[in-house]
Amino acid sequence: MSLAFSYRHLYYFWVVAKEGGISRGAQRLGMAVQTVSTQVRELERSLGHALLKPSGRGVVLTEAGVAALRQADQIFQLGEQLQGNVREAASSPGVRLNVGISDALPKLVAWTLLQPALQESRLRLLCHVDEFDGLLGELALHRLDVVLADRPAAANPNLKLYSHALGASALAWYAPRQHFATARRDFPQSLSRVPVLLPTTHAAVRLHIDQWFERHAIRARVVGEFEDSALLKTFGAGGMGVFPAPVAVHDDLVARYGVRLVGPCDGVEEHFFAIGTEKKLLHPLIGHLLPARRA
């Protein structure tokens, strides 16, 4: 790999920026001030922009310098983790799987989707929960092996990502004990009389839920909206209101949250996808997810 700049020069600049001056940076590095100054100027020459500018008796960062420092922070923080990561990998060999889980994806669904991979006895699973777009960026940088989400990745010439359908599940309404009887009476019109919890509009299924309300002429009494699906279920089970969830996880939902099925959200399905950087998911464990097609 050919680079237009030297990481050694970048490191000198990083130390100077952190120490707040070339003299203090040189002292930390145990080098002559002139040597460090020359190395920083060499970095500026290779990048084509000034990174430092005089200010009083010292120097301050230019706009380009601020951007370079931000990037250098990430590079050298990762570098500091290298020795520990290598030691950890050598001492505990296994199959490492880095999974990004969209915050809109029901966590019980994510758990079900990952079941085939969880059968691997040597598995080292790392799960990262974040917003959809943020996870796609991490995936594109190869910091994740796969992203599980409730929608496919949109076409983007700058991100070569491929969406693999894992299946779908019908949606239904669930209620905690204190709202169940009222919600069951004259369902689904009853949803205009009981408190209702919904996913926010960043969840792919929200639009279809809103359309379902319109078809049934229901003016829902929405008392809460949640980006995180687990929070939605937790608040709903705690008595805040009735909420939608995939029927594919009905048994686990009832057992873990103590809620009861009110009725179907007929015609509304939640879809699930595995998103990777290849047309074929190459990780030895990710391939196990596709044949299962479990929602």
Backbone as CSV, one residue per row, in Angstrom:
resi,resn,N_x,N_y,N_z,CA_x,CA_y,CA_z,C_x,C_y,C_z
1,MET,0.852,-1.189,0.000,0.000,0.000,0.000,0.889,1.240,0.000
2,SER,0.632,2.140,-0.924,1.417,3.366,-1.037,0.651,4.515,-0.388
3,LEU,1.307,5.223,0.528,0.676,6.345,1.219,1.395,7.629,0.849
4,ALA,0.624,8.732,0.805,1.202,10.021,0.435,1.898,10.698,1.604
5,PHE,1.781,10.109,2.792,2.407,10.715,3.959,2.977,9.632,4.860
6,SER,3.820,10.048,5.804,4.438,9.121,6.735,3.660,9.119,8.053
7,TYR,3.355,7.924,8.560,2.689,7.827,9.852,3.601,8.340,10.970
8,ARG,4.893,8.248,10.769,5.836,8.780,11.761,5.685,10.300,11.852
9,HIS,5.571,10.955,10.698,5.373,12.396,10.687,4.026,12.749,11.315
10,LEU,3.014,11.959,11.025,1.692,12.195,11.600,1.743,12.063,13.121
11,TYR,2.513,11.096,13.589,2.635,10.906,15.038,3.298,12.111,15.699
12,TYR,4.344,12.660,15.077,4.997,13.845,15.627,4.009,15.011,15.693
13,PHE,3.248,15.197,14.627,2.232,16.262,14.614,1.212,16.041,15.728
14,TRP,0.795,14.802,15.898,-0.211,14.457,16.918,0.299,14.820,18.313
15,VAL,1.543,14.476,18.599,2.126,14.785,19.904,2.221,16.291,20.098
16,VAL,2.666,17.000,19.066,2.779,18.460,19.148,1.413,19.085,19.431
17,ALA,0.389,18.615,18.712,-0.964,19.160,18.899,-1.482,18.860,20.295
18,LYS,-1.208,17.659,20.794,-1.673,17.284,22.132,-0.954,18.067,23.231
19,GLU,0.340,18.340,23.011,1.139,19.045,24.010,0.956,20.558,23.922
20,GLY,0.387,21.027,22.801,0.108,22.454,22.671,1.267,23.295,22.193
21,GLY,2.295,22.669,21.617,3.412,23.447,21.101,4.552,22.542,20.662
22,ILE,5.386,23.043,19.771,6.477,22.229,19.240,7.523,21.944,20.306
23,SER,7.814,22.925,21.144,8.830,22.717,22.191,8.397,21.631,23.165
24,ARG,7.149,21.733,23.630,6.670,20.719,24.566,6.538,19.366,23.892
25,GLY,6.148,19.372,22.614,6.067,18.118,21.871,7.431,17.466,21.720
26,ALA,8.432,18.286,21.419,9.794,17.768,21.266,10.305,17.207,22.585
27,GLN,9.954,17.879,23.687,10.388,17.397,25.000,9.766,16.030,25.299
28,ARG,8.488,15.866,24.985,7.838,14.577,25.218,8.444,13.484,24.342
29,LEU,8.802,13.851,23.112,9.358,12.873,22.182,10.842,12.611,22.443
30,GLY,11.482,13.484,23.214,12.912,13.338,23.463,13.734,13.661,22.232
31,MET,13.272,14.649,21.474,13.935,15.006,20.222,14.212,16.499,20.206
32,ALA,15.049,16.910,19.274,15.364,18.325,19.120,14.161,19.050,18.520
33,VAL,13.982,20.304,18.956,12.853,21.094,18.456,12.918,21.222,16.937
34,GLN,14.105,21.482,16.404,14.247,21.661,14.961,13.859,20.394,14.200
35,THR,14.235,19.248,14.771,13.908,17.977,14.110,12.390,17.775,14.037
36,VAL,11.719,18.024,15.158,10.259,17.844,15.188,9.584,18.831,14.253
37,SER,10.046,20.070,14.271,9.476,21.101,13.395,9.615,20.699,11.927
38,THR,10.781,20.166,11.572,11.012,19.734,10.197,10.076,18.595,9.805
39,GLN,9.867,17.649,10.725,9.007,16.503,10.442,7.544,16.944,10.250
40,VAL,7.108,17.905,11.055,5.737,18.409,10.919,5.567,19.134,9.591
41,ARG,6.585,19.937,9.227,6.521,20.632,7.934,6.501,19.643,6.779
42,GLU,7.187,18.527,6.931,7.181,17.491,5.896,5.778,16.895,5.743
43,LEU,5.086,16.695,6.873,3.705,16.196,6.823,2.807,17.202,6.114
44,GLU,2.972,18.480,6.445,2.169,19.519,5.803,2.422,19.532,4.293
45,ARG,3.671,19.356,3.915,3.993,19.348,2.490,3.324,18.184,1.774
46,SER,3.344,17.003,2.395,2.769,15.822,1.762,1.243,15.903,1.693
47,LEU,0.631,16.582,2.673,-0.832,16.721,2.673,-1.299,17.924,1.862
48,GLY,-0.382,18.850,1.626,-0.742,20.013,0.813,-1.459,21.116,1.565
49,HIS,-1.424,21.078,2.903,-2.110,22.098,3.702,-1.320,22.376,4.976
50,ALA,-1.349,23.638,5.417,-0.732,23.988,6.696,-1.607,23.464,7.822
51,LEU,-0.989,22.827,8.800,-1.721,22.259,9.928,-1.577,23.102,11.187
52,LEU,-0.498,23.884,11.258,-0.239,24.734,12.409,0.027,26.155,11.933
53,LYS,-0.314,27.107,12.763,0.000,28.506,12.444,0.454,29.207,13.712
54,PRO,1.342,30.209,13.578,1.876,30.905,14.750,0.771,31.618,15.528
55,SER,0.920,31.619,16.849,-0.007,32.340,17.712,0.752,32.747,18.964
56,GLY,1.072,34.029,19.059,1.899,34.483,20.175,3.255,33.822,20.123
57,ARG,3.634,33.174,21.231,4.911,32.468,21.267,4.791,31.008,20.877
58,GLY,3.573,30.581,20.589,3.363,29.176,20.252,2.688,29.002,18.912
59,VAL,1.979,27.910,18.761,1.259,27.611,17.531,-0.145,27.126,17.891
60,VAL,-1.061,27.281,16.943,-2.416,26.752,17.087,-2.755,25.990,15.819
61,LEU,-3.798,25.179,15.896,-4.221,24.380,14.750,-4.987,25.229,13.740
62,THR,-4.715,24.998,12.464,-5.560,25.557,11.416,-6.806,24.676,11.299
63,GLU,-7.740,25.046,10.424,-8.917,24.197,10.188,-8.486,22.826,9.670
64,ALA,-7.498,22.826,8.776,-6.974,21.553,8.276,-6.315,20.769,9.407
65,GLY,-5.661,21.496,10.320,-5.015,20.835,11.457,-6.019,20.189,12.392
66,VAL,-7.166,20.851,12.587,-8.223,20.273,13.429,-8.709,18.963,12.827
67,ALA,-8.928,18.968,11.504,-9.384,17.747,10.831,-8.327,16.641,10.918
68,ALA,-7.041,17.025,10.739,-5.962,16.038,10.814,-5.839,15.461,12.224
69,LEU,-6.001,16.313,13.235,-5.904,15.842,14.623,-7.039,14.872,14.938
70,ARG,-8.245,15.185,14.462,-9.377,14.297,14.711,-9.098,12.908,14.122
71,GLN,-8.569,12.883,12.914,-8.266,11.600,12.282,-7.115,10.902,12.993
72,ALA,-6.101,11.664,13.378,-4.953,11.084,14.070,-5.365,10.493,15.410
73,ASP,-6.309,11.149,16.095,-6.810,10.608,17.364,-7.336,9.193,17.170
74,GLN,-8.145,9.004,16.127,-8.713,7.680,15.858,-7.617,6.671,15.528
75,ILE,-6.665,7.094,14.698,-5.599,6.189,14.261,-4.760,5.716,15.446
76,PHE,-4.334,6.637,16.286,-3.420,6.262,17.362,-4.140,5.650,18.556
77,GLN,-5.410,5.966,18.725,-6.176,5.261,19.748,-6.343,3.790,19.370
78,LEU,-6.589,3.549,18.091,-6.659,2.160,17.618,-5.305,1.475,17.760
79,GLY,-4.251,2.243,17.469,-2.919,1.672,17.592,-2.593,1.250,19.011
80,GLU,-3.066,2.036,19.980,-2.825,1.695,21.377,-3.542,0.413,21.786
81,GLN,-4.614,0.079,21.073,-5.373,-1.129,21.382,-4.791,-2.372,20.705
82,LEU,-3.872,-2.158,19.760,-3.373,-3.258,18.937,-2.747,-4.377,19.766
83,GLN,-1.841,-4.020,20.653,-1.131,-5.045,21.419,-2.097,-5.880,22.251
84,GLY,-3.059,-5.212,22.915,-4.029,-5.941,23.731,-4.916,-6.840,22.889
85,ASN,-5.342,-6.346,21.726,-6.213,-7.150,20.865,-5.493,-8.383,20.333
86,VAL,-4.217,-8.195,19.950,-3.440,-9.332,19.443,-3.224,-10.356,20.542
87,ARG,-2.889,-9.887,21.740,-2.670,-10.791,22.863,-3.957,-11.560,23.198
88,GLU,-5.084,-10.842,23.170,-6.368,-11.475,23.491,-6.731,-12.517,22.442
89,ALA,-6.511,-12.192,21.161,-6.839,-13.130,20.093,-5.966,-14.383,20.165
90,ALA,-4.691,-14.192,20.519,-3.773,-15.333,20.579,-4.074,-16.234,21.774
91,SER,-4.554,-15.645,22.864,-4.791,-16.435,24.069,-6.149,-17.117,24.077
92,SER,-7.094,-16.623,23.273,-8.428,-17.231,23.257,-8.917,-17.392,21.821
93,PRO,-8.335,-18.346,21.068,-8.740,-18.534,19.680,-10.208,-18.926,19.584
94,GLY,-10.863,-18.422,18.561,-12.273,-18.735,18.357,-12.763,-18.057,17.103
95,VAL,-14.060,-18.078,16.912,-14.666,-17.456,15.739,-15.295,-16.151,16.192
96,ARG,-14.766,-15.061,15.694,-15.221,-13.733,16.099,-16.275,-13.241,15.119
97,LEU,-17.397,-12.747,15.629,-18.482,-12.241,14.785,-18.913,-10.876,15.304
98,ASN,-18.654,-9.849,14.494,-19.038,-8.477,14.832,-20.356,-8.155,14.144
99,VAL,-21.403,-7.970,14.920,-22.739,-7.753,14.370,-23.249,-6.376,14.770
100,GLY,-23.728,-5.627,13.788,-24.411,-4.371,14.060,-25.908,-4.617,14.044
101,ILE,-26.612,-4.141,15.047,-28.059,-4.337,15.141,-28.734,-2.974,15.146
102,SER,-29.564,-2.724,14.153,-30.278,-1.460,14.070,-31.162,-1.283,15.299
103,ASP,-31.178,-0.067,15.855,-31.975,0.155,17.062,-33.467,-0.023,16.825
104,ALA,-33.893,0.024,15.548,-35.306,-0.170,15.245,-35.691,-1.646,15.157
105,LEU,-34.699,-2.518,15.050,-34.985,-3.946,14.931,-35.329,-4.519,16.300
106,PRO,-36.472,-5.210,16.440,-36.803,-5.817,17.738,-35.678,-6.726,18.215
107,LYS,-35.266,-6.554,19.460,-34.117,-7.301,19.966,-34.395,-8.796,20.067
108,LEU,-35.652,-9.172,20.337,-35.988,-10.600,20.340,-35.857,-11.183,18.943
109,VAL,-36.153,-10.371,17.924,-35.971,-10.808,16.539,-34.489,-10.998,16.250
110,ALA,-33.661,-10.045,16.688,-32.213,-10.170,16.476,-31.689,-11.438,17.133
111,TRP,-32.150,-11.718,18.328,-31.730,-12.925,19.040,-32.138,-14.174,18.260
112,THR,-33.350,-14.168,17.716,-33.826,-15.319,16.934,-33.035,-15.479,15.644
113,LEU,-32.769,-14.366,14.969,-32.023,-14.424,13.711,-30.619,-14.978,13.914
114,LEU,-30.033,-14.698,15.061,-28.655,-15.116,15.319,-28.541,-16.532,15.880
115,GLN,-29.652,-17.184,16.119,-29.610,-18.512,16.712,-28.709,-19.500,15.961
116,PRO,-28.778,-19.560,14.623,-27.887,-20.512,13.928,-26.410,-20.268,14.221
117,ALA,-26.014,-18.994,14.307,-24.612,-18.682,14.585,-24.251,-18.986,16.030
118,LEU,-25.217,-18.877,16.939,-24.947,-19.090,18.357,-24.649,-20.552,18.687
119,GLN,-24.891,-21.430,17.731,-24.599,-22.847,17.967,-23.103,-23.142,17.894
120,GLU,-22.314,-22.202,17.372,-20.863,-22.367,17.279,-20.250,-22.277,18.681
121,SER,-19.612,-23.349,19.115,-19.097,-23.417,20.484,-17.931,-22.457,20.718
122,ARG,-17.210,-22.097,19.657,-16.046,-21.212,19.801,-16.383,-19.753,19.486
123,LEU,-17.657,-19.439,19.446,-18.091,-18.105,19.041,-17.657,-17.032,20.035
124,ARG,-17.165,-15.921,19.501,-16.946,-14.692,20.283,-17.813,-13.627,19.607
125,LEU,-18.979,-13.370,20.165,-19.962,-12.475,19.552,-19.821,-11.066,20.106
126,LEU,-19.745,-10.085,19.204,-19.727,-8.679,19.589,-20.915,-8.001,18.921
127,CYS,-21.833,-7.473,19.713,-23.035,-6.825,19.196,-22.954,-5.317,19.420
128,HIS,-23.243,-4.563,18.379,-23.233,-3.105,18.448,-24.615,-2.599,18.025
129,VAL,-25.278,-1.859,18.882,-26.606,-1.311,18.579,-26.460,0.174,18.287
130,ASP,-27.007,0.599,17.137,-26.883,2.005,16.756,-27.953,2.312,15.714
131,GLU,-27.989,3.575,15.290,-28.903,3.943,14.223,-28.442,3.306,12.913
132,PHE,-29.376,3.093,12.029,-29.154,2.353,10.791,-28.000,2.939,9.975
133,ASP,-28.041,4.241,9.703,-27.024,4.852,8.845,-25.630,4.759,9.458
134,GLY,-25.550,4.928,10.768,-24.256,4.818,11.430,-23.663,3.431,11.300
135,LEU,-24.513,2.409,11.413,-24.038,1.033,11.283,-23.560,0.745,9.861
136,LEU,-24.244,1.300,8.862,-23.810,1.076,7.477,-22.437,1.687,7.235
137,GLY,-22.174,2.832,7.852,-20.853,3.441,7.727,-19.776,2.563,8.346
138,GLU,-20.064,1.998,9.518,-19.114,1.093,10.168,-18.904,-0.161,9.335
139,LEU,-19.971,-0.650,8.709,-19.876,-1.837,7.858,-19.002,-1.555,6.640
140,ALA,-19.191,-0.398,6.034,-18.408,-0.030,4.857,-16.926,0.078,5.177
141,LEU,-16.611,0.423,6.430,-15.216,0.516,6.865,-14.682,-0.824,7.376
142,HIS,-15.514,-1.874,7.229,-15.150,-3.242,7.620,-14.909,-3.375,9.128
143,ARG,-15.589,-2.536,9.906,-15.527,-2.676,11.352,-16.604,-3.623,11.857
144,LEU,-17.536,-3.976,10.982,-18.586,-4.938,11.294,-18.595,-6.020,10.226
145,ASP,-19.009,-7.231,10.605,-19.131,-8.311,9.632,-20.486,-8.287,8.941
146,VAL,-21.508,-7.842,9.652,-22.864,-7.842,9.106,-23.711,-6.873,9.918
147,VAL,-24.747,-6.334,9.295,-25.731,-5.500,9.979,-27.094,-6.160,9.849
148,LEU,-27.789,-6.319,10.959,-29.158,-6.818,10.962,-30.084,-5.622,11.099
149,ALA,-31.079,-5.526,10.208,-31.928,-4.345,10.189,-33.329,-4.686,9.703
150,ASP,-34.211,-3.687,9.837,-35.601,-3.863,9.411,-35.837,-3.328,8.011
151,ARG,-34.758,-3.018,7.293,-34.877,-2.502,5.931,-33.605,-2.827,5.165
152,PRO,-33.670,-2.858,3.831,-32.447,-3.053,3.052,-31.663,-1.753,2.968
153,ALA,-30.411,-1.860,2.608,-29.591,-0.670,2.401,-29.991,-0.016,1.084
154,ALA,-30.141,1.298,1.105,-30.484,2.028,-0.115,-29.298,2.017,-1.071
155,ALA,-29.591,2.088,-2.363,-28.532,2.123,-3.366,-27.672,3.364,-3.157
156,ASN,-26.370,3.162,-3.093,-25.438,4.265,-2.862,-24.130,3.949,-3.583
157,PRO,-23.780,4.735,-4.607,-22.556,4.444,-5.361,-21.289,4.514,-4.519
158,ASN,-21.359,5.204,-3.377,-20.180,5.341,-2.516,-20.059,4.212,-1.495
159,LEU,-21.132,3.445,-1.302,-21.121,2.332,-0.352,-21.567,1.067,-1.080
160,LYS,-20.657,0.138,-1.295,-21.008,-1.108,-1.973,-21.515,-2.109,-0.939
161,LEU,-22.816,-2.038,-0.706,-23.446,-2.897,0.292,-24.527,-3.744,-0.373
162,TYR,-24.729,-4.927,0.179,-25.696,-5.869,-0.374,-26.636,-6.339,0.725
163,SER,-27.939,-6.301,0.420,-28.966,-6.676,1.396,-29.487,-8.071,1.099
164,HIS,-29.528,-8.906,2.123,-29.984,-10.285,1.998,-31.235,-10.461,2.864
165,ALA,-32.359,-10.782,2.231,-33.613,-10.929,2.965,-33.562,-12.159,3.868
166,LEU,-33.937,-11.973,5.124,-33.974,-13.071,6.093,-35.395,-13.554,6.362
167,GLY,-36.375,-12.778,5.950,-37.763,-13.173,6.179,-38.590,-12.008,6.665
168,ALA,-39.789,-12.309,7.104,-40.713,-11.280,7.581,-41.623,-11.886,8.636
169,SER,-42.271,-11.028,9.376,-43.227,-11.467,10.392,-44.424,-10.534,10.403
170,ALA,-45.612,-11.102,10.547,-46.805,-10.291,10.737,-46.688,-9.546,12.056
171,LEU,-47.385,-8.417,12.154,-47.368,-7.615,13.363,-48.682,-7.803,14.125
172,ALA,-48.617,-7.698,15.435,-49.818,-7.796,16.264,-49.703,-6.806,17.417
173,TRP,-50.827,-6.596,18.111,-50.869,-5.671,19.238,-50.847,-6.444,20.544
174,TYR,-50.029,-5.961,21.485,-49.888,-6.593,22.800,-50.178,-5.568,23.884
175,ALA,-50.684,-6.057,25.001,-51.062,-5.155,26.091,-50.600,-5.703,27.432
176,PRO,-50.224,-4.813,28.357,-49.965,-5.238,29.741,-51.300,-5.538,30.416
177,ARG,-51.228,-6.169,31.548,-52.442,-6.636,32.235,-53.469,-5.529,32.435
178,GLN,-53.057,-4.341,32.851,-54.009,-3.291,33.213,-54.758,-2.707,32.015
179,HIS,-54.251,-2.923,30.797,-54.933,-2.381,29.618,-55.554,-3.465,28.735
180,PHE,-55.360,-4.722,29.103,-55.762,-5.804,28.199,-57.278,-5.847,27.974
181,ALA,-58.055,-5.815,29.017,-59.510,-5.958,28.881,-60.103,-4.842,28.022
182,THR,-59.674,-3.601,28.256,-60.189,-2.481,27.466,-59.737,-2.576,26.019
183,ALA,-58.497,-3.001,25.818,-57.975,-3.107,24.453,-58.671,-4.211,23.667
184,ARG,-59.068,-5.286,24.338,-59.731,-6.403,23.658,-61.161,-6.062,23.266
185,ARG,-61.812,-5.207,24.029,-63.214,-4.882,23.785,-63.319,-3.987,22.553
186,ASP,-64.034,-4.467,21.540,-64.248,-3.718,20.295,-62.931,-3.407,19.580
187,PHE,-61.984,-4.372,19.625,-60.715,-4.209,18.908,-60.992,-4.234,17.396
188,PRO,-60.378,-3.397,16.565,-59.245,-2.500,16.874,-59.656,-1.067,17.240
189,GLN,-60.998,-0.757,17.173,-61.420,0.597,17.521,-61.029,0.967,18.955
190,SER,-60.815,-0.054,19.783,-60.431,0.189,21.177,-59.100,0.926,21.289
191,LEU,-58.277,0.897,20.236,-56.970,1.551,20.289,-57.087,3.073,20.327
192,SER,-58.281,3.600,20.118,-58.488,5.035,20.266,-58.824,5.391,21.716
193,ARG,-59.010,4.354,22.562,-59.396,4.599,23.954,-58.307,4.200,24.952
194,VAL,-57.338,3.407,24.509,-56.253,3.007,25.408,-54.973,3.726,25.004
195,PRO,-54.044,3.927,25.923,-52.755,4.539,25.554,-51.973,3.596,24.627
196,VAL,-51.381,4.175,23.598,-50.671,3.399,22.579,-49.221,3.857,22.487
197,LEU,-48.311,2.888,22.380,-46.887,3.162,22.171,-46.518,2.730,20.755
198,LEU,-45.681,3.524,20.087,-45.297,3.226,18.711,-43.792,3.413,18.516
199,PRO,-43.236,2.729,17.516,-41.858,3.060,17.117,-41.861,4.426,16.448
200,THR,-40.739,5.137,16.485,-40.651,6.423,15.799,-40.608,6.195,14.290
201,THR,-40.677,7.276,13.548,-40.746,7.166,12.083,-39.456,6.649,11.466
202,HIS,-38.380,6.518,12.243,-37.162,5.976,11.642,-37.243,4.460,11.483
203,ALA,-38.260,3.826,12.075,-38.491,2.392,11.877,-39.276,2.204,10.578
204,ALA,-38.842,1.266,9.759,-39.473,1.066,8.454,-40.949,0.719,8.575
205,VAL,-41.331,0.031,9.648,-42.706,-0.438,9.783,-43.659,0.672,10.237
206,ARG,-43.154,1.792,10.714,-44.032,2.841,11.261,-45.013,3.363,10.213
207,LEU,-44.554,3.601,8.999,-45.438,4.095,7.945,-46.610,3.149,7.725
208,HIS,-46.335,1.845,7.754,-47.395,0.855,7.520,-48.379,0.808,8.691
209,ILE,-47.884,1.057,9.895,-48.781,1.120,11.057,-49.709,2.325,10.939
210,ASP,-49.146,3.477,10.556,-49.961,4.675,10.379,-51.026,4.457,9.304
211,GLN,-50.652,3.797,8.223,-51.621,3.506,7.163,-52.696,2.548,7.650
212,TRP,-52.307,1.619,8.519,-53.284,0.675,9.101,-54.308,1.432,9.942
213,PHE,-53.857,2.396,10.729,-54.781,3.231,11.504,-55.760,3.948,10.576
214,GLU,-55.254,4.476,9.474,-56.115,5.204,8.533,-57.158,4.272,7.910
215,ARG,-56.747,3.071,7.545,-57.695,2.125,6.924,-58.834,1.771,7.878
216,HIS,-58.515,1.690,9.159,-59.521,1.319,10.148,-60.179,2.532,10.805
217,ALA,-59.847,3.732,10.292,-60.413,4.974,10.825,-60.217,5.078,12.343
218,ILE,-59.001,4.750,12.774,-58.666,4.796,14.200,-57.810,6.028,14.480
219,ARG,-58.220,6.801,15.453,-57.409,7.931,15.907,-56.714,7.486,17.194
220,ALA,-55.563,6.890,17.036,-54.864,6.283,18.175,-54.460,7.320,19.213
221,ARG,-54.549,6.931,20.476,-54.123,7.807,21.580,-52.657,7.494,21.889
222,VAL,-51.770,8.051,21.063,-50.337,7.771,21.183,-49.754,8.561,22.358
223,VAL,-49.181,7.837,23.312,-48.595,8.486,24.497,-47.075,8.368,24.533
224,GLY,-46.504,7.616,23.592,-45.050,7.462,23.584,-44.546,6.922,22.265
225,GLU,-43.390,7.410,21.833,-42.728,6.913,20.623,-41.273,6.620,20.972
226,PHE,-40.759,5.510,20.470,-39.440,5.039,20.877,-38.595,4.654,19.664
227,GLU,-37.363,5.135,19.640,-36.426,4.705,18.598,-35.947,3.285,18.867
228,ASP,-35.734,2.969,20.121,-35.217,1.647,20.477,-36.385,0.693,20.752
229,SER,-36.418,-0.414,20.039,-37.538,-1.355,20.151,-37.618,-1.997,21.531
230,ALA,-36.470,-2.240,22.150,-36.477,-2.856,23.478,-37.087,-1.906,24.516
231,LEU,-36.796,-0.611,24.384,-37.394,0.370,25.292,-38.900,0.414,25.120
232,LEU,-39.357,0.339,23.872,-40.795,0.359,23.612,-41.491,-0.777,24.364
233,LYS,-40.935,-1.975,24.260,-41.542,-3.134,24.932,-41.440,-3.012,26.451
234,THR,-40.322,-2.498,26.932,-40.138,-2.360,28.375,-41.154,-1.393,28.969
235,PHE,-41.349,-0.248,28.320,-42.314,0.729,28.818,-43.740,0.208,28.663
236,GLY,-43.987,-0.504,27.538,-45.318,-1.070,27.355,-45.631,-2.110,28.414
237,ALA,-44.700,-3.017,28.650,-44.905,-4.066,29.656,-45.028,-3.474,31.050
238,GLY,-44.410,-2.316,31.265,-44.489,-1.669,32.565,-45.817,-0.987,32.818
239,GLY,-46.698,-0.988,31.813,-48.037,-0.445,32.000,-48.311,0.853,31.276
240,MET,-47.351,1.355,30.489,-47.553,2.648,29.840,-48.568,2.573,28.707
241,GLY,-48.645,1.422,28.022,-49.615,1.351,26.942,-49.534,0.081,26.120
242,VAL,-50.413,0.003,25.124,-50.476,-1.108,24.174,-49.475,-0.837,23.059
243,PHE,-48.839,-1.874,22.529,-47.785,-1.664,21.537,-47.771,-2.784,20.497
244,PRO,-47.238,-2.516,19.298,-47.124,-3.542,18.254,-45.807,-4.297,18.382
245,ALA,-45.836,-5.573,17.970,-44.620,-6.399,17.985,-44.792,-7.535,16.988
246,PRO,-43.694,-8.091,16.468,-43.784,-9.210,15.521,-44.320,-10.469,16.201
247,VAL,-45.252,-11.144,15.550,-45.811,-12.361,16.141,-44.806,-13.505,16.114
248,ALA,-43.752,-13.370,15.315,-42.735,-14.416,15.252,-42.045,-14.618,16.596
249,VAL,-42.064,-13.601,17.450,-41.428,-13.730,18.765,-42.489,-13.753,19.867
250,HIS,-43.702,-14.163,19.516,-44.826,-14.150,20.459,-44.497,-14.886,21.767
251,ASP,-43.999,-16.101,21.666,-43.756,-16.898,22.874,-42.758,-16.225,23.804
252,ASP,-41.627,-15.762,23.237,-40.619,-15.087,24.058,-41.149,-13.771,24.613
253,LEU,-41.915,-13.057,23.803,-42.460,-11.767,24.232,-43.377,-11.943,25.436
254,VAL,-44.278,-12.919,25.365,-45.220,-13.169,26.449,-44.477,-13.646,27.700
255,ALA,-43.504,-14.556,27.501,-42.780,-15.119,28.644,-41.906,-14.079,29.330
256,ARG,-41.228,-13.234,28.565,-40.271,-12.301,29.149,-40.914,-11.014,29.652
257,TYR,-41.966,-10.572,28.972,-42.553,-9.281,29.312,-43.903,-9.395,30.022
258,GLY,-44.495,-10.582,30.043,-45.750,-10.763,30.748,-46.928,-10.037,30.127
259,VAL,-46.886,-9.813,28.815,-47.981,-9.131,28.119,-48.878,-10.156,27.439
260,ARG,-50.023,-9.706,26.934,-50.971,-10.609,26.285,-51.314,-10.095,24.893
261,LEU,-51.597,-11.032,24.010,-51.954,-10.693,22.631,-53.357,-10.099,22.588
262,VAL,-53.469,-8.914,22.004,-54.767,-8.253,21.877,-55.433,-8.615,20.553
263,GLY,-54.683,-8.498,19.458,-55.230,-8.813,18.143,-54.233,-8.498,17.057
264,PRO,-54.517,-8.914,15.829,-53.564,-8.731,14.730,-53.561,-7.305,14.180
265,CYS,-52.417,-6.918,13.674,-52.308,-5.685,12.898,-52.352,-6.128,11.440
266,ASP,-53.535,-6.557,11.025,-53.694,-7.286,9.767,-53.138,-6.519,8.565
267,GLY,-52.408,-7.251,7.736,-51.830,-6.678,6.530,-50.504,-5.980,6.729
268,VAL,-50.010,-5.902,7.967,-48.739,-5.220,8.238,-47.684,-6.256,8.608
269,GLU,-46.571,-6.208,7.903,-45.454,-7.120,8.169,-44.184,-6.329,8.430
270,GLU,-43.355,-6.883,9.265,-42.025,-6.311,9.499,-41.008,-7.219,8.828
271,HIS,-40.140,-6.623,8.007,-39.158,-7.398,7.241,-37.782,-7.275,7.875
272,PHE,-36.970,-8.325,7.666,-35.662,-8.395,8.307,-34.590,-8.698,7.267
273,PHE,-33.444,-8.032,7.408,-32.370,-8.147,6.425,-31.011,-8.282,7.105
274,ALA,-30.131,-9.032,6.441,-28.715,-9.057,6.787,-27.996,-8.276,5.699
275,ILE,-27.226,-7.277,6.079,-26.548,-6.418,5.112,-25.046,-6.626,5.239
276,GLY,-24.422,-6.897,4.102,-22.987,-7.136,4.087,-22.313,-6.356,2.982
277,THR,-20.997,-6.517,2.869,-20.232,-5.792,1.857,-19.973,-6.643,0.620
278,GLU,-20.509,-7.852,0.590,-20.324,-8.744,-0.549,-21.675,-9.292,-0.998
279,LYS,-21.748,-9.692,-2.275,-22.985,-10.310,-2.770,-23.260,-11.615,-2.041
280,LYS,-22.183,-12.275,-1.645,-22.307,-13.462,-0.797,-21.709,-13.125,0.559
281,LEU,-22.426,-13.482,1.612,-21.908,-13.219,2.959,-20.819,-14.238,3.255
282,LEU,-19.571,-13.753,3.319,-18.426,-14.651,3.335,-18.029,-15.144,4.721
283,HIS,-18.424,-14.458,5.771,-18.058,-14.906,7.114,-18.636,-16.301,7.339
284,PRO,-17.843,-17.233,7.873,-18.317,-18.622,8.018,-19.592,-18.769,8.831
285,LEU,-19.865,-17.858,9.740,-21.082,-17.971,10.549,-22.266,-17.228,9.945
286,ILE,-22.007,-16.127,9.250,-23.108,-15.349,8.686,-23.871,-16.170,7.661
287,GLY,-23.157,-17.010,6.925,-23.831,-17.855,5.942,-24.896,-18.743,6.555
288,HIS,-24.730,-19.078,7.837,-25.709,-19.930,8.509,-27.033,-19.207,8.733
289,LEU,-27.014,-17.885,8.720,-28.235,-17.129,8.981,-29.211,-17.209,7.815
290,LEU,-28.688,-17.257,6.592,-29.542,-17.136,5.417,-30.471,-18.315,5.198
291,PRO,-29.997,-19.569,5.274,-30.926,-20.677,5.023,-32.038,-20.764,6.058
292,ALA,-31.780,-20.257,7.268,-32.771,-20.395,8.338,-34.043,-19.614,8.014
293,ARG,-33.871,-18.407,7.440,-35.017,-17.564,7.091,-35.965,-17.409,8.273
294,ARG,-35.423,-17.250,9.456,-36.278,-17.160,10.633,-36.465,-15.709,11.026
295,ALA,-37.726,-15.328,11.285,-38.019,-13.927,11.608,-37.822,-13.664,13.079
